[in-house]
Amino acid sequence: MMLAKLWPTSLCIVILMGLGIMPAEAADAYLKGAVIVHPRSSSLSNRWFVSFGNDFSLGASESVFLGFEVQTAFYRVPLLTMRSEHKADVLPLHGFLNFKYKTGRSGFRPYGGAGAGFVTFITAVREHTWFRQSAFHLVGGIEIRRVVVELQATRSFDKVAEFSYTLLFGVVW
């Protein structure tokens, strides 16, 4: 499948873009790996992704930040049909603009915030389909020197949608 052939290249480009984001004065760039935690499922297969972005300080106190975040991955989902088992290639791409409040400037910085953006999935079985919705997320985490641990709760604005929980680990520079 076409997506299966392109995903290693796409993932490398996303990682290099994340590493290429150099923080401006009073900004924090980051690269995080994540696992999506679903309360109804104990399996962690097909639930990994990479995230990168930048937070820009909105004042001299360096406590309030405006930032962006891009998240992507690649995985396969089994599809059971009457004839045989097929797999669908899935390429999620999520983007958010967010506000964060970070305490102090020391080596231990708890933070929290919220953002809005989109969640999108490109799926290929025999043909490509593109699913996209606007969404919001709530974030909370801790920066310990240059290491970050974060928990995100993401939900589309659809009334019947459920929250998706994501545990992220990464570096800040």
C-alpha positions in Angstrom: 0.0 0.0 0.0 1.1 3.5 -0.7 1.0 4.7 2.9 3.0 1.7 4.1 5.8 2.7 1.7 5.8 6.4 2.7 5.5 6.3 6.4 9.2 5.8 7.3 10.1 8.8 5.1 7.2 10.9 6.5 8.1 10.1 10.1 11.8 11.0 9.5 10.7 14.4 8.0 8.4 15.1 11.0 11.2 14.3 13.4 13.7 16.4 11.5 11.2 19.3 11.4 10.8 19.0 15.2 14.5 19.0 15.8 14.9 21.9 13.4 12.6 24.1 15.4 15.0 26.3 17.2 13.4 28.2 20.1 13.4 32.0 20.0 14.2 34.0 23.0 11.9 32.9 25.9 10.5 30.0 23.9 10.6 26.2 24.5 10.8 23.8 21.6 10.0 20.1 22.3 10.0 16.6 20.9 7.9 14.0 22.6 7.0 10.3 22.1 3.7 9.2 23.4 1.4 6.3 24.1 -2.4 6.7 23.9 -4.0 5.2 27.0 -7.6 4.1 26.6 -9.5 3.2 29.8 -11.4 0.4 27.9 -8.4 -1.3 26.4 -5.3 -2.8 28.0 -3.5 -3.3 24.7 -0.8 -0.7 23.7 -0.4 -1.9 20.2 -1.0 0.7 17.5 -1.1 3.5 20.1 2.2 5.2 19.7 3.0 8.6 18.1 5.5 11.4 18.0 4.8 15.0 18.8 6.7 18.2 18.3 6.0 21.9 18.8 7.1 25.2 20.3 5.8 27.4 23.2 6.4 31.1 23.0 6.4 33.3 26.1 3.8 36.0 26.2 5.6 38.3 28.7 8.6 39.0 30.8 7.5 36.6 33.5 7.9 33.6 31.2 4.9 32.0 32.8 2.2 32.3 30.2 2.9 30.7 26.8 1.2 30.5 23.4 2.3 27.5 21.4 1.6 24.9 18.7 1.8 21.2 18.6 1.8 18.6 15.8 1.3 14.9 16.4 1.6 12.0 13.9 2.1 8.3 13.7 1.6 5.3 11.4 -0.2 2.0 12.2 -2.2 -0.8 10.7 -5.6 -1.9 11.8 -7.0 -5.4 11.0 -10.3 -5.5 9.1 -12.3 -8.7 9.1 -14.3 -9.4 6.0 -16.2 -12.4 4.8 -13.4 -13.5 2.4 -10.2 -12.7 4.2 -8.5 -10.5 6.7 -7.2 -7.1 5.3 -5.3 -4.4 7.0 -6.0 -0.7 6.8 -3.0 1.7 6.9 -3.8 4.7 9.2 -1.8 8.0 9.3 -3.1 10.3 12.0 -2.1 14.0 11.9 -3.2 16.2 14.7 -2.5 19.9 15.2 -3.3 22.3 18.1 -2.8 25.9 19.1 -2.6 26.1 22.9 -2.1 28.3 25.9 0.0 27.0 28.9 0.8 28.4 32.3 4.2 27.3 33.6 5.3 28.0 37.2 8.7 29.5 37.8 11.9 29.1 35.9 13.7 26.5 38.0 14.6 23.0 37.0 11.1 21.7 38.2 8.2 23.4 36.3 4.7 22.0 36.6 2.3 23.4 33.9 -1.2 23.2 32.6 -3.1 24.5 29.7 -5.7 24.0 26.9 -5.8 24.2 23.2 -7.9 23.8 20.1 -7.2 22.4 16.7 -8.0 19.4 14.5 -7.7 15.6 14.6 -7.4 14.0 11.2 -6.9 10.4 10.0 -5.9 9.4 6.5 -6.9 5.8 6.0 -6.0 3.5 3.1 -7.5 0.1 2.4 -8.2 0.1 -1.4 -8.6 3.8 -1.7 -7.7 6.7 0.6 -10.2 8.4 2.9 -9.7 11.5 5.0 -11.5 11.9 8.3 -11.0 15.2 10.1 -12.7 17.1 12.9 -12.1 20.1 15.1 -11.1 19.2 18.6 -9.7 20.5 21.9 -7.2 19.2 24.3 -6.3 19.7 28.0 -2.7 19.4 29.0 -0.8 19.0 32.2 2.7 18.1 32.9 6.1 18.6 34.6 9.3 19.8 33.1 12.3 18.5 35.0 15.3 20.4 33.6 15.1 19.3 29.9 12.8 16.3 30.4 9.1 16.6 30.1 6.3 14.2 31.2 2.8 15.2 30.1 -0.8 13.9 30.2 -3.2 15.1 27.5 -6.9 14.6 27.2 -8.2 15.1 23.7 -11.8 15.2 22.5 -13.5 16.3 19.2 -16.3 18.8 19.5 -18.8 16.1 18.4 -21.4 15.6 21.2 -21.0 11.8 21.3 -17.2 11.8 21.2 -15.2 10.4 24.1 -11.9 11.7 25.6 -8.7 10.1 24.4 -5.9 10.1 27.0 -2.2 10.4 26.0 0.9 10.0 28.1 3.9 11.8 26.6 7.6 11.7 27.4 10.2 13.9 25.8 12.8 16.6 25.8 12.6 20.4 25.9 15.3 22.7 24.5 
